[in-house]
């Protein structure tokens, strides 16, 4: 056996290889992805030659990749039956850093196409699957046409440096290659990656085992013996190269058995196939709620398979570690859960995006142009909104199921100025007119009163709490529909939107009497109370002064108001902020201190009138301060601003005990030295 002639690498190879093996790639396992991508390219090139009717060596050999391990020798072998290389190509492609045979192959195809047409032309792209919920960007493609034979569009490698990643884990590498065309036999390329390589021809018995294609044998470093374990290799293949278009066998066992469904015509993919793929992708045990399968040509050519999970996920905690779609480039994983592919309000989506020509950095681990990724994200967002709009219009039950699972996310669309109104139309709320059902904003607009400008809403913890809210009294009397906001982020969402189709959002807590005066009553109004005489008006002013002294710093002020028409009092919203928003802001700031607010009294309410009569009879009656404190406790409790429930409960029980005693004492007096005035006269 003759020794191969020693050759020097071109360029400052030792320095470049040091960069490649120690700095370029984030994870050592990437070497296997790169070698498998090269093998796939070699098979794609061969398939292209065969599709043109050209004669190739060993034509009966299957197009496949086989991986084997020799633990005793510490050697990992990767073999493909692809196009192979001549001695000159071995020297050219493996002896020159950043020299890509795949790039040359694609360039030659483009040149040939240009010569044939008399101009500049790139090879035609194969037809792709189209969306199952609306028109696609690629309107000229036939959605039911299977993919055409490879024409070079699937070729992955372009930088010419992926092969050298093997030196991250290998102390030496041998490459034996047999070209698919021509009469040249196998040649052996050998290097330790430290500045030089050798090439020699194999003859006789040495050449006999080799057929068309390339065999790579890597002597694995002692510290990287994990890559001689079958489970480790299988894990890397499934993670990075599971969807390469050619079968991969590891120790004669098939590994990549799941097809890249996103590249299949949708007519050929069954519901069960979608469900199985989703479960493998997400490790979920439940079938997805639905799938959106489409292709697009703009801003780049890509296929997408997007799933809507049938399991609720918390937008604040559940997806922090795994949010977004998996990004592939020509079937090779570039980034798992790329959050840049979908906006935050679609973060519940899971799936795959596979682009044909991404501007990747040299390690193929990230994108160089974020603007392009944003454009891809914009296309995906429009397609998902198309699907949701169609579902909301055609299948209300299905859409409401979606809303129950993922509606929390859509509320964050207020920050997407390009799509905020489309997303707003997809929001759903309970309302005072929907009888427990959900309603959309367009339905609300259709039921608005003549002359009504505002879209009214009320934040409440439950439907029952919303119904008894004192601010709702005037709106019921006017027959004005009010949206009920049961989720903490609803007010943020509507506040961020500001308006919908020219109608501003406004809380019923911030409504003023003038806004509602123009709307006629449709319900029975509370019979007006008897007007106060001058002495009673003066007494009421003095009573309010007493209440200020009793409540002290607990209130900013006390004033009369016409807003609590059916209630004795309400707490006015602080500085234009609703009570629920005030609570939410305090919770975010982890503050238990409440901002003192204005206590608004309804002078016509029986409770206030009774207190007034007691005051006019005896301004020093001890009942008054206790009643005022209990009234304030109840108003705060209903408003959700009661921070001292134990004190309030104790005060309420004592007050109740005395009130009951008033009726049980035949003399109309409570026990003890201080009598309460009997409000019965």
C-alpha positions, 0 to 999 in steps of 0.5 A: 500500500502506497502512502498518500502524498502530503499536502498543505491546506490552502489559506491559514488553515490551522488558524481557521480550523482552530476557530471552526472547532473551538469558537464557531459552533455553540454545541459539539453535537452539531458536527453530526448535523453537518456531516448528515447534511453533506451526505444528503446533498450528495444524494440530492445531486445524484438524484438530480443526475438520475432525473436528467437520465444521466448514467451513474455508477452502481445505479442499483444502489439505494439512496441512503445514509448509514451510520455505524460505530466501532467502540473498540477502535473508537471510530464513527463511520458515516456512509452515503451512496451519493454523487461522490468525489474524484481525487481532484474534488477531494483536494478542492473541496476538503483541502480548501476552507470555505470551498463548497461543492454544493454551492458550485453544483447549484451555480452550475445548474443556474448557469445551464438554465440561463444558457438554455433560456438566454437569460438569468434563471434559477431552477424551478422550485418544486410544488408545495403543500398549501393551506387548508384554511384559505388562499396561499401566497403561492396562488399559482401552485397546484396544491394537489401535485406531489413534489417534483424530483430534486432540481437542486433546491433541496441542497443544504450546504453553501458555506463549505465549512460544515465538514470541518466541524468534525474536528471538534470531536475527532482527532483524525478523519479519513474520507473514502470517496467513489465518484458517481460518474467517470472511471476514477476509482476510490481515493482516500483523504486523511487528515488530523486537522492540524494544517495538512492532509493526504490523498491517495488512490485505493487499489486492489483489495483496498478498493474492493469494498467501496461503491459509489458515494462517500465514507467518513471515518472519524477517530473520536477523541477520548473526551467525546466518547459519548458520540460512540453511543447509539442513544446519543447519536439517535438523539442528535439525529432526531433533534437536528436531521430527522426530516432529511429526505433520505433514510438514515440507518444507525447500526442498520436500524432506521432513525428518521421514519417520520416524514416532513409533513409540511412538504407534503401536499395537504390532500395526502396527509390524514388527520391521524398523521397530523395528530401523530406528528404533533404529538412527536413534536410537542410530547403532548398526549392529546390531539391538537385542536386544529392544524394550519398547513400552508406554503408561501413565496413571500418574503422567501419561499417557506412551508409551515405546519402550525398546530393549535394545541387543545390544552390551555397554557399560561401565557405568563409561566407555561411558555417561558422556556419553550415558545415559538415555532421550530425553524428549519432550513431545507429540513435541517433544524436551525432553532428550536422554538424560535420566538421570533416567528410568531408575536407574543399573542400567538405564542400558544402555537406550536409547529414547524417553519421550513424555509428554502433560502435563509440568510443564516450565519456561517454556523447555520445556527442563527439568522443574519437578517432579522428583518427577513424573519420579521417578514416571515413572522408577518406572513404566518401571523396573517395566515393564522388570523385568516384561519381564526376569522374563518373559524369564528364566522363558520363554526362558533362552537369551535371558535369558542372552544379555542377562545376558552383555551387561548383567548388570554393570548389574543388580548395582547394583540393591542401592541401589534399595530398592523393587525390590532383591529383584526385581532380585536374583532376576534376578542370575546366577552360576556356582557349584560345583554348576552345572557351568559353567552360570549359576544364579539365587538362587532356584535356589540356595535350592532346592538348599540343605542342610537347616538351611543359613542362609547363601548362600555365595560366593567371589570368584575371577578364574576358574573354575579359580582357584575350584576350587583355592581352599583355602577350598573344601575344606570346602564340597566335603566338605560338599556345600554349593554356593558361588556364584562371583563373577568380577566385581569388583563382585559382592561389592559387590552382594551386600554391598549386598543383605545378604540374599535372602529371609531368607538372608544372603550370606557369603563362604567365607573368613569361614566358621567351623568351628561353622557347618559342623559341623552339616552332615554330610559327603557326600564323602570326608574327608582321612584324619586325620594321626597325633596329635602327641605332647607333644614334637612339640606343643612343637616345633610351637610353637617352629617357629611362633615361628621362622616369626614371626621369619622373616616379621617384619612380613609377617604380623600373626600365625601360628596353627594353624587347621582351615580349610585342610583340604587346604592347608598354609596360608591368609591369614585375611581382614582384619577380616572383609573378604575378600581380593578385597574388600581388593584391590579397596579397595586398587585404588580407593585406588591403594595397592600396600601390603598389609595384614599378615594372619594366616597360618593353618597346617594342622598336619596337612598333610604339608608342615607335618609335614615342616618340623616333623621337620626342625626337631626334628632341627636347629632351625638347619637353613637349609632351614627359613627358605627353605621358610617364605619360599617357603611364604609366597610361594605362599600370597600368590600364590594369594591375589593379595597377592603384590606382589614377584613378581620377588623371590618367583620368584628365591627360588623358583628358588634353592630349587628348584635346591637341592631338586633338588640334594638328590636328585642328590647321592649323599651327600644333601647340597647343594653348598656348606658348609651341608648340608640335612637329608634329609627322607627320614630 
